[in-house]
Amino acid sequence: MDLMPFQREGVADLLSWIGTEAELVQWAGSAFAWPLTEAEFRRHLQAADQEPPTLYPCGLYERERMVGYCELSDHRRRAHSAMLSRVIVSPDLRGRRWGQYLVQHALAWGFEQLKLHRIGLGVFDFNKSAIACYEKVGFVCEGRLRENTRVGDTYWSCHIMSILSHEWQAP
């Protein structure tokens, strides 16, 4: 298994993992409108082509099949920080620690290659499996944004979590 730069021919496969507006919001917050099109997501990925990039899209591949995706985004070079965002595992592989593997390798890349000091993330409070995954690899909850996202007629609250370079241990 390898974490590597996202292969853009995998956009359609990635988007097929997101079947509802609620799943899109859970994966990407308010970054995209439903339904997310390939063209819109490809425009989003253009931030990885800037110099210097502010977005690092990564795919987790087993043999040639993409099994997971995540991004290190909002790279702030002066602060040596970034956000872990848009973490998703293929629906047929969820609940088998693939997410933990994906996150561990994204952290390794961020701390070792990008020399980050801090990696943060936001996760909705009802996503207990994701929260447990992030805690297992060393993320700490910093706070909660109460009912900050509206989906349909409901409001979702978000946990803000982070991990610092000296708290992280290589997998």
Secondary structure, 3 states (H helix, E strand, C coil): CEEEECCHHHHHHHHHCCCCHHHHHHHHCCCCCCCCCHHHHHHHHHHHHCCCCCCEEEEEEECCEEEEEEEEEEEECCCCEEEEEEEEECHHHCCCCHHHHHHHHHHHHHHHHCCCCEEEEEEECCCHHHHHHHHHCCCEEEEEEEEEEEECCEEEEEEEEEEEHHHCCCC
